[in-house]
Amino acid sequence: MTGSDETVIAVHDLTKRFGDFTAVDAVSFEVARGEVVGYLGPNGSGKTTTMRMLLGLLHPTSGSATVLGLDATRDTDLIRPQVGYMSQKFALYEDLTVSENLFFYGGVYGLSRATLARRSREVLELIGLSGREDERAGALAGGWRQRLAMGIALIHEPRLLFLDEPTSGVDPEARRGFWDVFYTLAEGGTTIFVSTHYMDEAEHCGRLGIMSHGRLLALDSPSELKRDVIDGEAWDLVAPTSVSLTALLDKLSNTPRLNHVGLLGDHVHVISEKGSFTAEGLARAAQPYQVEVESTEVTLEDVFSTLAARSTASVDVEAPASGGRED
């Protein structure tokens, strides 16, 4: 853990079921004050459900969670004034101006007009909306609307900020700006818990939890995850434009000692067993396709694919042997 020793979030075997469907499956972790902790996973992996339980918006089926030292299920009225939450579909009042939205939500949190005036100026500068106070929220472009939604989540100076895919639909340059804000807040002691499905964003997290099918597969810094999860070597194979990448994938997928084969942009990315290939040897394995092979870095996508494959294999082992899985 980074930051102070103060535990801001503590989760133990947190589980949520909807009928026969398990959305979050016995998740456990802790987050310290001032950390920027990411939750990476595809849609439906349990990220939002976890957040909603921590906010007291959903009651867990089993397990427990504390937020800022308070019970996440019983003490929701005490927790909510101390946290900010930016959901995937945050509701702005489109007929109100940027400033009016901030003042309205600040009033909901009970801020005085003097405090609201000060906080509005601070937040507008932080999120890059200074000078646009009088623009109607409904007239803002998507990225600016996201900034305003984040500003509203910050208006009451929360100790803990929950951000559920805050940069979804935002261009890469704007996403970098969001992360600059997150780290500015963290340096001031605010704890950030942010979900994402962008691999490049996940690299910015101090620690990263990887979710798949409701399970927390790992939680560590991106560099530690790459070192500890991937026991192999990464390679990029670039083929001439005349070569079908699908055919090249099929060829390599049947090659022994290749643990992962996948497309990465306009080339094929593979993970081989450590010491099993040289660049020349891998090029020969790809024959008859004429490819250029380069040694490269392990990616978070490699980590996610490896962990997800292990998790699937574990589920298959646990499944009933008599007739396959039950629907």
VEXSEZA-400859 format. One record per residue (C-alpha): residue number from 0; chain; x, z, y. Coordinates in Angstrom, 2 decimals. Each point is the difference from the previous one (the first is absolute). Layout:
VEXSEZA-400859
   i ch    east      up   north
 NUM  A       X       Z       Y
...
***
This chain:
VEXSEZA-400859
   i ch    east      up   north
   0  A    0.00    0.00    0.00
   1  A    0.96   -0.57    3.60
   2  A   -1.22    1.66    3.18
   3  A   -0.53    3.77    0.11
   4  A   -0.70    2.25   -2.96
   5  A   -3.63    0.39    1.07
   6  A   -2.30   -1.50   -2.62
   7  A   -2.75   -1.97    1.73
   8  A   -1.68   -1.54   -3.06
   9  A    0.06    1.44   -3.53
  10  A   -1.89   -1.77   -2.77
  11  A   -0.26    1.14   -3.62
  12  A   -1.63   -2.10   -2.74
  13  A   -2.47   -1.47    2.48
  14  A   -2.58   -2.11   -1.84
  15  A   -3.08   -1.94    1.08
  16  A   -2.41   -1.68   -2.38
  17  A   -3.01   -2.12    0.82
  18  A   -1.98    0.02   -3.22
  19  A    2.30   -1.40   -2.70
  20  A    2.44   -1.42    2.56
  21  A    3.05    2.09    0.93
  22  A    1.01   -0.94    3.55
  23  A    2.76    2.64    0.32
  24  A    1.59    1.38   -3.14
  25  A    1.74    3.42    0.11
  26  A    2.12   -0.69    3.09
  27  A    2.52    2.65    1.14
  28  A    2.39   -0.04    2.99
  29  A    1.10    1.86    3.13
  30  A    0.69   -1.16    3.55
  31  A    2.10    1.94    2.53
  32  A   -0.39    0.21    3.76
  33  A    1.39   -3.03    1.86
  34  A    0.18   -2.26   -3.05
  35  A   -1.14   -3.61   -0.04
  36  A   -1.43   -0.40   -3.49
  37  A   -1.40   -3.31   -1.18
  38  A   -2.55   -0.74   -2.70
  39  A    0.59   -3.46   -1.44
  40  A   -2.39   -1.78   -2.30
  41  A   -2.50   -2.85   -0.27
  42  A   -3.62    0.30    1.04
  43  A   -1.87    2.22   -2.45
  44  A    3.08    2.00   -1.03
  45  A   -1.35    3.30    1.36
  46  A    1.72    0.23    3.38
  47  A   -3.11    0.30    2.16
  48  A   -1.73    2.33   -2.45
  49  A    3.00    2.34    0.12
  50  A   -0.08    0.05    3.80
  51  A   -3.74    0.63    0.10
  52  A    0.37    2.99   -2.31
  53  A    2.79    1.42    2.18
  54  A   -2.29   -0.38    3.02
  55  A   -2.89    1.70   -1.77
  56  A   -2.12   -3.15    0.11
  57  A   -0.13   -0.07   -3.81
  58  A    0.02    2.96   -2.36
  59  A    2.43   -0.28   -2.92
  60  A   -1.26    0.05   -3.55
  61  A    2.87    2.34   -0.87
  62  A    3.35    1.14    1.31
  63  A    0.78    1.47    3.40
  64  A    1.46   -0.91    3.39
  65  A    1.02    1.91    3.10
  66  A    0.47   -1.58    3.42
  67  A    1.82    1.99    2.71
  68  A   -0.27    3.02   -2.28
  69  A   -3.79   -0.30   -0.26
  70  A   -2.15   -0.93   -2.98
  71  A   -0.90   -3.69    0.34
  72  A   -3.45    0.53   -1.51
  73  A   -1.12    3.33    1.48
  74  A    1.73    0.00    3.41
  75  A   -0.84   -3.47    1.30
  76  A   -1.37    1.29    3.31
  77  A    3.35    1.68    0.69
  78  A    2.09   -2.97   -1.16
  79  A   -1.67   -2.87    1.85
  80  A    0.83    1.10    3.58
  81  A    3.68    0.11   -1.02
  82  A    0.24   -3.43   -1.60
  83  A   -0.43   -3.60    1.10
  84  A   -1.48   -2.67   -2.25
  85  A    0.13   -3.74    0.43
  86  A   -2.14   -1.65   -2.67
  87  A    0.10   -3.63   -1.08
  88  A   -3.23   -0.70    1.91
  89  A    0.31    2.27    3.01
  90  A   -3.09   -0.15    2.24
  91  A    0.79   -0.83    3.62
  92  A   -2.72   -0.09    2.63
  93  A    0.39   -3.64    0.95
  94  A   -2.01    0.20    3.24
  95  A    2.21    2.82    1.28
  96  A    3.40   -0.58    1.57
  97  A    3.27    1.13   -1.57
  98  A    0.06    3.07    2.24
  99  A   -3.67    0.81   -0.63
 100  A    0.55   -0.10   -3.76
 101  A    2.89    2.44    0.30
 102  A   -2.01    2.33    2.26
 103  A   -3.04   -0.12   -2.27
 104  A    1.90    0.91   -3.17
 105  A    2.10    2.56    1.85
 106  A   -3.24    1.62    1.15
 107  A   -1.18    0.18   -3.60
 108  A    3.11    2.10   -0.70
 109  A   -0.88    2.26    2.93
 110  A    2.84   -0.97    2.34
 111  A   -0.45    0.86    3.66
 112  A   -0.04   -2.79    2.59
 113  A    3.42    1.05    1.27
 114  A    1.45   -0.06   -3.53
 115  A   -1.73   -3.30   -0.69
 116  A    1.49   -1.58    3.11
 117  A    3.49    1.12   -1.00
 118  A   -0.37   -0.97   -3.66
 119  A   -1.53   -3.35    0.85
 120  A    3.03   -0.92    2.12
 121  A    2.42    1.18   -2.72
 122  A   -1.82   -1.80   -2.82
 123  A   -0.41   -3.24    1.94
 124  A    3.73   -0.09    0.66
 125  A    0.82    0.86   -3.62
 126  A   -2.21   -2.71   -1.50
 127  A    0.92   -2.63    2.60
 128  A   -3.41   -0.28    1.68
 129  A    0.98    1.23    3.46
 130  A   -1.47   -2.35    2.59
 131  A   -2.86   -1.01   -2.31
 132  A   -2.08    3.16    0.47
 133  A   -2.94   -1.88    1.54
 134  A   -0.24   -2.74   -2.62
 135  A   -3.04    0.13   -2.23
 136  A    0.90    0.98   -3.56
 137  A   -2.04   -2.86   -1.44
 138  A    2.10   -2.52    1.93
 139  A    3.30    1.17   -1.47
 140  A    1.80   -2.10   -2.64
 141  A    0.33    1.46   -3.49
 142  A    3.44    1.56    0.40
 143  A   -0.95    1.65    3.30
 144  A   -3.20    1.36   -1.52
 145  A    2.14    1.58   -2.72
 146  A    2.19    1.57    2.67
 147  A   -3.04    1.45    1.72
 148  A   -1.32    1.37   -3.30
 149  A    3.35    1.71   -0.53
 150  A   -0.10    1.36    3.55
 151  A   -3.41    1.54   -0.67
 152  A    1.39    1.68   -3.12
 153  A    2.78    1.46    2.18
 154  A   -1.96    1.06    3.07
 155  A   -0.32    3.68   -1.03
 156  A    3.70    0.40   -0.94
 157  A   -0.51    0.45   -3.74
 158  A    2.64    1.76   -2.10
 159  A   -0.66   -2.39   -2.90
 160  A   -0.95   -3.68    0.15
 161  A   -1.73   -1.85   -2.84
 162  A    0.30   -3.78    0.37
 163  A   -1.84   -2.13   -2.54
 164  A    1.61   -3.46    0.04
 165  A    0.28    0.13    3.82
 166  A    1.74   -3.37    0.32
 167  A   -2.24   -2.01   -2.30
 168  A   -0.51   -3.42    1.58
 169  A    2.69    0.59    2.63
 170  A    2.89   -2.46    0.36
 171  A    3.50    1.10   -1.15
 172  A    1.38    0.47    3.52
 173  A   -2.92    2.23    0.99
 174  A    0.43    1.97   -3.24
 175  A    3.55    0.87    1.03
 176  A   -1.39    1.34    3.27
 177  A   -2.41    2.25   -1.89
 178  A    2.84    1.44   -2.04
 179  A    2.00    0.72    3.14
 180  A   -2.97    2.12    1.12
 181  A   -0.21    1.78   -3.36
 182  A    3.64    1.06    0.18
 183  A   -0.29    1.07    3.62
 184  A   -2.84    2.29   -1.06
 185  A    1.93    1.30   -3.02
 186  A    2.99    0.86    2.18
 187  A   -2.38    2.18    2.03
 188  A   -1.08    1.87   -3.14
 189  A   -3.16   -1.93   -0.93
 190  A   -0.34   -0.62   -3.71
 191  A   -0.98   -3.56   -0.97
 192  A   -1.80   -0.88   -3.25
 193  A   -0.51   -3.77   -0.06
 194  A   -1.34   -2.38   -2.63
 195  A    1.07   -3.62   -0.23
 196  A    0.13   -2.97   -2.33
 197  A    2.84   -1.67    1.92
 198  A    3.37    0.25   -1.75
 199  A    1.96   -0.52    3.23
 200  A   -1.86    2.90    1.64
 201  A    0.64    2.24   -2.96
 202  A    3.74   -0.29    0.66
 203  A   -0.49    1.94    3.26
 204  A   -1.40    3.11   -1.68
 205  A    2.12    3.12   -0.35
 206  A   -1.58    0.45   -3.41
 207  A   -2.29   -2.34   -1.85
 208  A   -2.68    0.69   -2.59
 209  A   -0.87   -2.90   -2.29
 210  A   -3.61   -0.12   -1.20
 211  A   -1.52   -2.12   -2.75
 212  A   -3.40    0.41   -1.68
 213  A   -0.44    3.46    1.50
 214  A    3.35    1.32   -1.17
 215  A    2.91    1.07    2.17
 216  A    2.84   -1.69   -1.87
 217  A    2.90    1.24    2.14
 218  A    0.77    1.65    3.34
 219  A    3.44   -0.21    1.61
 220  A    1.93   -1.80    2.71
 221  A    0.03   -3.81   -0.35
 222  A    3.74    0.00   -0.71
 223  A   -0.31    2.70   -2.68
 224  A   -2.92   -1.80   -1.64
 225  A    2.04   -3.20   -0.25
 226  A    2.98    1.86   -1.44
 227  A   -1.92    2.16   -2.47
 228  A   -2.74   -2.36   -1.20
 229  A    1.92   -3.26   -0.41
 230  A    2.69    0.13   -2.66
 231  A    1.14   -3.58    0.34
 232  A    1.27   -2.74    2.29
 233  A   -1.98   -2.20    2.39
 234  A    0.43   -3.76    0.34
 235  A   -1.60   -2.80    2.02
 236  A   -0.30   -3.43   -1.60
 237  A   -0.52   -2.91    2.40
 238  A   -1.17   -3.26   -1.55
 239  A   -0.17   -3.51    1.45
 240  A   -3.36   -0.87    1.57
 241  A   -0.66   -2.40   -2.87
 242  A   -0.03    2.89   -2.51
 243  A   -3.27    1.71   -0.84
 244  A    0.49    3.72    0.67
 245  A   -2.78    0.72   -2.51
 246  A    1.96   -1.80   -2.71
 247  A    3.16    1.86    0.99
 248  A   -1.91    3.30   -0.16
 249  A   -1.27   -0.83   -3.48
 250  A    3.52   -0.85   -1.13
 251  A    1.52    3.22    1.31
 252  A   -2.86    2.21   -1.16
 253  A    1.02   -0.74   -3.59
 254  A    3.68    0.73    0.63
 255  A    1.34    3.17   -1.69
 256  A    1.51    2.75    2.20
 257  A   -2.03   -0.96    3.06
 258  A   -2.16    3.01    0.83
 259  A   -1.95   -1.55    2.86
 260  A   -0.63   -3.58    1.08
 261  A   -2.12   -0.91    3.01
 262  A   -0.43   -2.21    3.03
 263  A    1.40    1.20    3.31
 264  A   -0.78   -2.47    2.75
 265  A    1.40   -3.41   -0.90
 266  A    2.26    1.21   -2.81
 267  A   -0.02    1.97   -3.25
 268  A    1.13    3.62    0.01
 269  A    1.11    1.70   -3.21
 270  A    1.30    3.36   -1.18
 271  A    2.43   -0.20   -2.90
 272  A    1.32    2.77   -2.22
 273  A    3.15    1.43    1.52
 274  A    3.09   -2.02   -0.96
 275  A   -1.97   -2.55   -2.00
 276  A    0.45   -3.04    2.25
 277  A    2.39   -1.58    2.45
 278  A   -1.30   -2.49    2.56
 279  A    1.33   -2.82   -2.16
 280  A   -1.58    1.41   -3.13
 281  A   -3.38    0.35    1.66
 282  A    0.22   -3.59    1.27
 283  A    0.63   -1.13   -3.59
 284  A   -2.99    2.03   -1.19
 285  A   -2.16   -1.90    2.50
 286  A    0.99   -3.43   -1.39
 287  A   -1.17   -2.75    0.14
 288  A   -0.96    1.04    3.54
 289  A    2.86   -0.29    2.46
 290  A   -0.06    3.30    1.90
 291  A    2.31    1.82    2.35
 292  A    0.36    3.69   -0.88
 293  A    0.89    2.74    2.47
 294  A    0.40    3.74   -0.56
 295  A   -2.39    1.89    2.29
 296  A   -1.42    3.44    0.79
 297  A   -2.69    1.78   -1.98
 298  A   -3.30   -0.04    1.93
 299  A   -2.91    2.42    0.21
 300  A   -2.05   -2.70   -1.67
 301  A    2.35    0.31   -2.99
 302  A   -0.58    3.75    0.03
 303  A   -3.78   -0.37    0.19
 304  A   -0.13   -2.64   -2.76
 305  A    2.20    2.10   -2.29
 306  A   -1.99    3.20    0.53
 307  A   -3.33   -1.79   -0.37
 308  A    1.15   -1.61   -3.27
 309  A    1.11    3.39   -1.34
 310  A   -3.31    1.54    1.00
 311  A   -1.96   -2.77   -1.71
 312  A    2.08    0.40   -3.15
 313  A   -0.69    3.74    0.05
 314  A   -3.75   -0.59    0.31
 315  A    0.12   -2.48   -2.89
 316  A    1.73    2.57   -2.19
 317  A   -2.64    2.61    0.87
 318  A   -2.92   -2.39   -0.61
 319  A   -2.02    0.30   -3.25
 320  A    1.51   -2.02   -2.84
 321  A   -3.27   -0.78   -1.78
 322  A   -1.43   -2.65    2.27
 323  A    1.92   -0.22    3.24
 324  A   -1.00    1.65    3.24
 325  A   -3.49    1.10    0.81
 326  A   -1.65   -1.70    3.00
***
